[in-house]
């Protein structure tokens, strides 16, 4: 297992493309988000971390800032993000989890998304067993945390959704109960 450092002139996507399962990627304070085409896709079970409050401002709006996609029914460990502070700058979401399970978000912040800060999207594989520890979602036009249909075993510990335009606290969980007549 190796450690990769993303510095001022590096492309985060290029570093992610080199990484292998179990590697760590550290995003330094000097990282310049304009070095990448967005969204950045994470498709390997790795750990990505940054210093607290190292704001990554996505330079242009798009479908998402970070897409976590393991292309199938993975087993632990999933992708782990630590202290990733993302200004989505009008992208649909700051973090989109699709076709990935067992992802961990620790101390992350999602803000200024056109829709949801964190989007757990059901594509071919429901977003199961994802965990959020002390994550925040601020000033998103939708909900802070949006969990799509058929997700289960999602854990939130100490998370906050503040100032989002979505319903209530910014959490919107949609589920269908099969066989009970509810829908």
C-alpha positions as CSV (number, residue, x, y, z in Angstrom):
1,X,0.0,0.0,0.0
2,X,1.4,3.4,-1.0
3,X,0.8,7.0,-0.3
4,X,0.4,9.6,-3.0
5,X,0.6,13.4,-2.4
6,X,-1.4,15.8,-4.5
7,X,0.4,19.1,-4.6
8,X,-0.1,22.5,-6.2
9,X,0.5,21.5,-9.9
10,X,-0.8,18.0,-9.7
11,X,-4.1,16.6,-11.1
12,X,-6.0,14.8,-8.4
13,X,-7.7,12.6,-11.1
14,X,-4.2,11.6,-12.5
15,X,-3.1,10.6,-9.0
16,X,-6.3,8.7,-8.4
17,X,-5.9,6.8,-11.6
18,X,-2.5,5.6,-10.5
19,X,-3.7,4.4,-7.1
20,X,-4.5,0.9,-6.2
21,X,-6.8,-0.7,-3.6
22,X,-5.6,0.2,-0.1
23,X,-3.5,3.2,-1.1
24,X,-3.8,6.6,0.5
25,X,-4.0,9.9,-1.3
26,X,-3.3,13.1,0.6
27,X,-4.5,16.4,-0.9
28,X,-2.3,19.3,0.2
29,X,-3.3,22.9,1.0
30,X,-1.7,24.0,-2.2
31,X,-3.8,21.8,-4.5
32,X,-5.4,23.8,-7.3
33,X,-8.8,22.4,-8.5
34,X,-8.4,24.0,-11.9
35,X,-5.8,21.3,-12.7
36,X,-8.6,18.8,-13.1
37,X,-11.6,18.3,-15.3
38,X,-14.7,17.9,-13.1
39,X,-16.2,15.7,-11.9
40,X,-13.4,13.7,-10.4
41,X,-14.2,10.0,-10.3
42,X,-13.0,7.7,-7.5
43,X,-13.2,4.1,-8.6
44,X,-10.8,2.3,-6.4
45,X,-11.1,1.4,-2.7
46,X,-8.7,4.0,-1.3
47,X,-8.4,6.6,1.4
48,X,-8.4,10.2,0.4
49,X,-7.6,12.8,3.0
50,X,-6.9,16.5,3.3
51,X,-6.1,18.9,6.1
52,X,-9.1,20.2,7.9
53,X,-10.6,23.4,6.2
54,X,-8.6,22.9,3.0
55,X,-11.3,24.2,0.8
56,X,-11.5,22.6,-2.6
57,X,-13.6,24.9,-4.9
58,X,-14.8,23.2,-8.0
59,X,-14.1,25.6,-10.8
60,X,-17.3,24.9,-12.9
61,X,-20.7,23.5,-12.4
62,X,-21.5,20.0,-13.7
63,X,-23.2,16.8,-12.6
64,X,-21.1,16.4,-9.4
65,X,-17.9,17.3,-7.8
66,X,-16.7,13.9,-6.7
67,X,-18.3,10.7,-8.0
68,X,-17.6,7.5,-5.9
69,X,-18.3,4.6,-8.3
70,X,-16.8,1.1,-7.7
71,X,-18.8,-0.3,-10.6
72,X,-20.4,-3.2,-8.7
73,X,-21.1,-4.9,-5.5
74,X,-17.9,-4.3,-3.6
75,X,-17.0,-5.6,-0.2
76,X,-15.2,-3.7,2.6
77,X,-13.1,-1.7,2.6
78,X,-14.9,0.9,0.4
79,X,-13.7,4.4,-0.4
80,X,-12.8,6.6,2.6
81,X,-12.8,10.4,2.5
82,X,-11.3,12.3,5.4
83,X,-11.6,16.1,5.9
84,X,-12.7,16.8,2.3
85,X,-14.1,20.3,2.3
86,X,-15.8,20.7,-1.1
87,X,-17.4,23.9,-2.5
88,X,-19.5,22.4,-5.3
89,X,-19.8,25.9,-6.9
90,X,-23.2,25.0,-8.5
91,X,-22.5,21.4,-9.5
92,X,-25.5,19.1,-8.9
93,X,-23.8,17.6,-5.8
94,X,-20.6,17.8,-3.9
95,X,-20.3,14.0,-3.4
96,X,-22.3,11.4,-5.4
97,X,-22.1,7.8,-4.4
98,X,-23.2,5.4,-7.1
99,X,-22.5,1.7,-7.5
100,X,-20.5,1.8,-4.3
101,X,-21.0,0.4,-0.9
102,X,-19.1,0.6,2.4
103,X,-17.9,4.2,1.8
104,X,-16.8,6.3,4.8
105,X,-17.0,10.1,5.1
106,X,-15.2,11.5,8.1
107,X,-15.2,15.2,8.9
108,X,-16.2,16.2,5.3
109,X,-18.2,19.2,4.3
110,X,-20.4,19.7,1.2
111,X,-21.6,23.1,0.2
112,X,-23.1,25.2,-2.6
113,X,-24.4,22.3,-4.6
114,X,-27.3,23.0,-7.1
115,X,-29.1,20.0,-5.7
116,X,-27.9,17.9,-2.8
117,X,-24.6,18.1,-0.8
118,X,-24.3,14.3,-0.5
119,X,-26.2,12.1,-2.9
120,X,-26.4,8.4,-2.5
121,X,-27.8,7.3,-5.8
122,X,-29.3,3.9,-6.6
123,X,-28.0,2.9,-10.0
124,X,-27.5,-0.8,-10.6
125,X,-26.4,-1.5,-7.0
126,X,-28.1,0.2,-4.0
127,X,-25.8,2.4,-1.9
128,X,-25.6,0.2,1.1
129,X,-23.6,0.4,4.3
130,X,-22.2,3.9,3.8
131,X,-21.2,5.8,6.9
132,X,-21.0,9.5,7.7
133,X,-19.1,10.7,10.8
134,X,-19.2,14.4,11.8
135,X,-20.0,15.6,8.3
136,X,-21.7,18.9,7.4
137,X,-23.8,20.1,4.5
138,X,-24.3,23.8,4.2
139,X,-26.0,26.1,1.7
140,X,-27.1,23.4,-0.8
141,X,-30.1,24.2,-3.0
142,X,-31.6,20.7,-2.3
143,X,-31.1,18.6,0.8
144,X,-27.8,18.3,2.7
145,X,-28.0,14.5,2.6
146,X,-30.2,12.7,0.0
147,X,-30.4,8.9,0.2
148,X,-32.1,7.3,-2.8
149,X,-34.5,4.4,-3.0
150,X,-33.4,0.9,-1.6
151,X,-30.4,2.1,0.3
152,X,-30.0,0.5,3.7
153,X,-27.6,0.3,6.6
154,X,-26.6,4.0,6.3
155,X,-25.0,5.5,9.4
156,X,-24.9,9.1,10.5
157,X,-22.9,10.1,13.6
158,X,-22.7,13.8,14.6
159,X,-23.7,15.1,11.1
160,X,-25.3,18.5,10.5
161,X,-27.3,19.9,7.6
162,X,-27.6,23.7,8.0
163,X,-29.0,26.3,5.6
164,X,-30.0,23.9,2.8
165,X,-33.1,24.7,0.8
166,X,-34.5,21.1,1.1
167,X,-37.1,19.9,3.6
168,X,-36.7,20.0,7.3
169,X,-33.2,19.4,8.6
170,X,-31.8,18.8,5.1
171,X,-32.1,15.0,5.4
172,X,-34.5,13.4,3.0
173,X,-34.7,9.7,3.1
174,X,-37.0,8.0,0.6
175,X,-37.8,4.4,1.1
176,X,-40.4,2.0,-0.2
177,X,-41.7,-0.7,2.1
178,X,-42.6,-3.7,0.0
179,X,-45.4,-6.0,0.9
180,X,-47.0,-3.8,3.5
181,X,-49.2,-1.7,1.2
182,X,-47.2,1.4,1.9
183,X,-45.3,3.0,-1.0
